[in-house]
Amino acid sequence: MSEKLTLTNSDRLYKEAWELIPGAVAGIRRPYNFVPGEYPIYLTSAKGGRIIDVDGNEYIDMLCAYGPIIVGHREEEIDNAVIKQIQEKGFCMSLVQEAQNELAQKLIDIIPCCEKAFFMKTGSDATTAAIRVARGYTDRTKILRSGYHGWHDWCVEVKGGIPEKFYEDVFEFKYNDLEGAEKLFKQHGSDLAAVIITPFGHPLGYAVQYPKPGFLEGLKELCEKNGTVLIFDEIRTGFRLSLGGAQELFNVTPDLAVFGKAIANGYPLSVVVGKKEIMNVLEQKVFISSTFFPNSLDQVAALANINFLEKYKVLDVIAKRGKIFGKKIEKILQDCGIPCSFSGAPWMPFITFDKDDQGLYKKRRKAFYTEIIRRKVFLQPYHHGYIAFRHTDEDMDYVANMIAESLEAVKKQI
Ligand SMILES: Cc1ncc(COP(=O)(O)O)c(C=O)c1O
């Protein structure tokens, strides 16, 4: 029998927080997104591929802060570049610093669609900016979207506090459903400013999907025919699937793309990149500015991170490790006799439980993620995981063995 973790300090801090912060913790970090009572709520430190909670439990971190950690936590080469900037230059000034140009040039060199770049801080900043740029460029209003794009008015799932007029021109289609997109183009074609899509399918709670042959190409063709801007939301895929993003890997170049998360190994930076002609609406017609956008720390971190990714061929290492891991997990799942699936290899590994009418999958999911966290592997029940460069082969073997053990335990329970 696995033993429940000691989480006394997490519980105490959580109770305290209810008096201080609405909902105690924000968004996807809330306990109901894990297994309440089984997962820690507060972490205290992280290093490499590991995290430690406030009760001293140490885990292999297979969630990587929901994506930003690509090399590992507290990577010296990257952190030292940031510390140097703080100590020798400073980073929050009334004008921009040189790092901006250097980073823009780097992105132009490595990302296929990037002819110009515009820096911000969060993924939601960048997706919202890309939509405004596309609307400014086309003088159209309507948007097709597929995937999660952040918390802003036009795209957030929970509509509380948002007047309908802010999202009434935004229409959703499912990943890999080219026919669905075609239908929407038939209805709205000449009014469509943009199609925004995650180029790799990763809807919350569902298996991760590769693009079907012709899907991304078909979308591109529809956009070209209708004068619509194609935007790839590469917030998760960027600096993970390939240095030039999913667009490089799948060989489909959009008009615009947005990057964030792994671009700076944990430092808050995002960017809209794309064709000059479209990006240039930001010169005059479209206004986007924010006090912290030009701060250079995150840009310096991104430069050091990208350097590191190139120098150590980090993405090749992760892909190779993820492939080996994927093969192992597929075999474990085949042998375990539980109706569940594995997807997202090599970059976004995810175990999901096949739906059934009695809802047994929910019980299996809860039991599995309880067993796995008790074995000190930090994975999320509704969200795929990630692999970092600093995860060792031993870590990956340990995770695979714990997945096998946890599934065995589930079989005995349900
Ligand atoms: C594909 C995608 N787009 C946009 C966002 C929003 O980014 P942020 O949470 O940094 O605002 C996310 C965040 O998870 C994402 O996964």
The ligand as an SDF file (V2000), in Angstrom:
LIG
                    3D

 16 16  0  0  0  0  0  0  0  0999 V2000
   -1.1010   27.5120  -25.9970 C   0  0  0  0  0  0  0  0  0  0  0  0
   -1.1720   28.5910  -24.9620 C   0  0  0  0  0  0  0  0  0  0  0  0
   -1.4420   29.8520  -25.3510 N   0  0  0  0  0  0  0  0  0  0  0  0
   -1.5100   30.8630  -24.4600 C   0  0  0  0  0  0  0  0  0  0  0  0
   -1.3280   30.6470  -23.1160 C   0  0  0  0  0  0  0  0  0  0  0  0
   -1.4160   31.7830  -22.1410 C   0  0  0  0  0  0  0  0  0  0  0  0
   -0.1580   32.0260  -21.6140 O   0  0  0  0  0  0  0  0  0  0  0  0
    0.0080   32.7100  -20.1830 P   0  0  0  0  0  0  0  0  0  0  0  0
   -0.5340   31.7410  -19.1720 O   0  0  0  0  0  0  0  0  0  0  0  0
    1.4970   32.9150  -20.0570 O   0  0  0  0  0  0  0  0  0  0  0  0
   -0.7400   33.9880  -20.1970 O   0  0  0  0  0  0  0  0  0  0  0  0
   -1.0400   29.3450  -22.6650 C   0  0  0  0  0  0  0  0  0  0  0  0
   -0.8610   29.0590  -21.2450 C   0  0  0  0  0  0  0  0  0  0  0  0
   -0.8930   27.9500  -20.7830 O   0  0  0  0  0  0  0  0  0  0  0  0
   -0.9690   28.2860  -23.6070 C   0  0  0  0  0  0  0  0  0  0  0  0
   -0.7070   27.0460  -23.2410 O   0  0  0  0  0  0  0  0  0  0  0  0
  1  2  1  0
  2  3  1  0
  2 15  2  0
  3  4  2  0
  4  5  1  0
  5  6  1  0
  5 12  2  0
  6  7  1  0
  7  8  1  0
  8  9  2  0
  8 10  1  0
  8 11  1  0
 12 13  1  0
 12 15  1  0
 13 14  2  0
 15 16  1  0
M  END
$$$$
